[in-house]
Amino acid sequence: MTLSIYDVASPILVRGLTNLSGLLDKALAEGFDEAVLIQARLHEDMRPLAAQVQLASDSAKGAVARLAGVDNPAMADDETNFAELKDRIARTLAFIEGVDPAAFAGAETRPVTLKTPSREMNFDGLGYLTSFVLPNFHFHVTTAYAILRKEGVPLSKMDYLGRLSLI
């Protein structure tokens, strides 16, 4: 059995985003004040929960767009409540799930350039996915989980992991 870039990217990103949406659901179901949670952060120099969700979304949709060679849908970072964050996650999931797996053909060697205000990073598709996308995506999902836990939302490791692929 061979794994494609699609197999390593899309299902993992979909699972992480789905679980992230579930974390927000659990916080709401427990009656936590979403206005407080939206602005909560682990440390003063870190971004708040809303930004962690936005960055997880950006990381996922940007990765799929770059690896599949399709346009990256723009999303404004203007969410102010959980319904808007969940809608953003849903739109990101719809985008990822709407990209044809065949579009990932050759993605492992496709050049990817990321430009930040301070530097430019050049990757091949496989290096981009494994050394940047997946760690970055999981950082933001994990940070969102940690913020919710810090604020008292009763989450478990299984809430983070979500549904497992058991045989």
C-alpha positions as CSV (number, residue, x, y, z in Angstrom):
1,M,0.0,0.0,0.0
2,T,1.3,3.4,-0.9
3,L,0.4,6.7,0.8
4,S,-0.2,9.8,-1.3
5,I,0.2,13.4,-0.2
6,Y,-3.6,13.5,-0.2
7,D,-3.8,10.6,2.2
8,V,-1.4,12.3,4.6
9,A,-2.9,15.8,4.3
10,S,-6.6,16.0,3.8
11,P,-7.9,13.3,6.2
12,I,-5.6,14.5,9.0
13,L,-6.6,18.1,8.5
14,V,-10.3,17.2,8.3
15,R,-10.1,15.2,11.5
16,G,-8.3,17.9,13.4
17,L,-10.8,20.6,12.3
18,T,-13.8,18.3,13.1
19,N,-12.4,17.6,16.5
20,L,-11.7,21.4,17.0
21,S,-15.3,22.1,16.2
22,G,-16.3,19.5,18.8
23,L,-14.2,21.2,21.4
24,L,-16.1,24.4,20.9
25,D,-19.4,22.5,21.1
26,K,-18.4,21.0,24.4
27,A,-17.5,24.4,25.9
28,L,-20.9,25.7,24.8
29,A,-22.7,22.6,26.1
30,E,-21.0,23.1,29.5
31,G,-22.4,26.6,29.7
32,F,-19.1,28.5,29.5
33,D,-19.2,32.2,28.5
34,E,-18.0,32.2,24.9
35,A,-17.2,35.9,25.0
36,V,-14.7,35.2,27.7
37,L,-13.3,32.0,26.0
38,I,-12.9,33.8,22.6
39,Q,-10.4,36.2,24.1
40,A,-8.7,33.7,26.5
41,R,-5.1,32.9,25.9
42,L,-2.5,30.6,27.5
43,H,0.0,33.5,28.0
44,E,-0.1,37.2,27.4
45,D,2.2,37.0,24.5
46,M,0.2,34.3,22.7
47,R,-2.8,34.8,20.5
48,P,-6.3,34.1,21.9
49,L,-8.6,31.2,21.2
50,A,-10.3,32.9,18.2
51,A,-7.0,33.4,16.5
52,Q,-5.9,29.8,17.2
53,V,-9.0,28.6,15.4
54,Q,-8.4,31.0,12.5
55,L,-4.8,30.0,12.2
56,A,-5.7,26.3,12.2
57,S,-8.2,27.0,9.5
58,D,-5.7,29.1,7.5
59,S,-3.0,26.4,7.9
60,A,-5.3,23.6,6.7
61,K,-6.9,25.4,3.7
62,G,-3.6,27.0,2.6
63,A,-1.9,23.6,2.7
64,V,-4.6,21.9,0.6
65,A,-4.6,24.8,-1.9
66,R,-0.8,24.8,-2.3
67,L,-0.4,21.1,-2.5
68,A,-3.3,20.6,-4.9
69,G,-2.5,23.7,-7.0
70,V,-5.9,25.3,-6.5
71,D,-7.0,28.7,-5.2
72,N,-6.9,29.3,-1.5
73,P,-10.3,30.7,-0.4
74,A,-9.9,34.0,1.5
75,M,-11.5,34.2,4.9
76,A,-11.5,37.4,7.0
77,D,-10.3,37.0,10.5
78,D,-13.4,38.6,12.0
79,E,-15.1,35.9,14.0
80,T,-16.5,37.2,17.3
81,N,-18.4,34.2,18.6
82,F,-18.4,30.4,18.5
83,A,-21.1,30.2,15.8
84,E,-18.9,32.2,13.5
85,L,-15.8,30.1,14.4
86,K,-17.7,26.9,13.8
87,D,-18.9,28.3,10.5
88,R,-15.3,29.1,9.5
89,I,-14.4,25.5,10.4
90,A,-17.3,24.2,8.3
91,R,-16.3,26.3,5.3
92,T,-12.7,25.1,5.6
93,L,-13.9,21.5,5.8
94,A,-16.1,22.0,2.8
95,F,-13.2,23.4,0.8
96,I,-10.8,20.6,1.8
97,E,-13.4,17.9,1.1
98,G,-14.3,19.5,-2.2
99,V,-10.8,19.3,-3.6
100,D,-10.4,16.3,-5.9
101,P,-7.7,13.9,-4.6
102,A,-6.4,13.6,-8.2
103,A,-5.3,17.3,-7.9
104,F,-2.6,16.2,-5.4
105,A,-0.8,14.1,-8.1
106,G,2.8,15.2,-8.1
107,A,2.4,17.3,-4.9
108,E,5.3,15.7,-3.2
109,T,7.7,17.5,-5.5
110,R,5.6,20.6,-6.2
111,P,7.6,23.7,-5.2
112,V,6.0,25.7,-2.3
113,T,7.2,29.1,-1.3
114,L,5.9,30.8,1.9
115,K,6.7,34.5,2.4
116,T,6.5,36.1,5.8
117,P,7.4,39.6,6.7
118,S,10.8,38.4,7.9
119,R,11.7,35.6,5.5
120,E,11.0,33.4,2.6
121,M,10.8,29.6,3.0
122,N,11.1,27.3,0.0
123,F,10.0,23.6,0.2
124,D,9.0,20.7,-2.0
125,G,5.5,19.5,-1.3
126,L,6.5,16.6,1.0
127,G,8.8,18.8,3.1
128,Y,6.2,21.5,3.3
129,L,3.6,19.1,4.5
130,T,5.7,17.2,7.0
131,S,8.0,19.9,8.4
132,F,5.7,22.9,8.3
133,V,2.0,22.2,7.8
134,L,1.3,19.3,10.1
135,P,3.3,20.6,13.1
136,N,1.9,24.1,12.6
137,F,-1.7,22.9,12.3
138,H,-1.4,20.7,15.3
139,F,0.2,23.5,17.3
140,H,-2.9,25.7,16.8
141,V,-5.4,22.9,17.4
142,T,-3.5,21.9,20.6
143,T,-3.2,25.4,21.8
144,A,-7.0,25.9,21.3
145,Y,-7.5,22.7,23.4
146,A,-5.1,23.9,26.0
147,I,-6.9,27.3,26.3
148,L,-10.2,25.7,26.8
149,R,-8.8,23.4,29.4
150,K,-7.1,26.3,31.2
151,E,-10.4,28.0,31.3
152,G,-12.0,25.0,33.0
153,V,-13.8,23.3,30.1
154,P,-13.8,19.6,31.1
155,L,-12.1,18.1,28.0
156,S,-10.2,14.9,27.8
157,K,-7.5,13.5,25.6
158,M,-10.2,11.7,23.7
159,D,-12.0,15.0,23.0
160,Y,-8.8,16.1,21.3
161,L,-8.2,12.8,19.5
162,G,-11.8,12.3,18.4
163,R,-12.9,9.2,16.6
164,L,-10.1,6.7,16.2
165,S,-9.6,4.5,13.1
166,L,-9.7,1.2,14.7
167,I,-9.5,-2.2,12.9
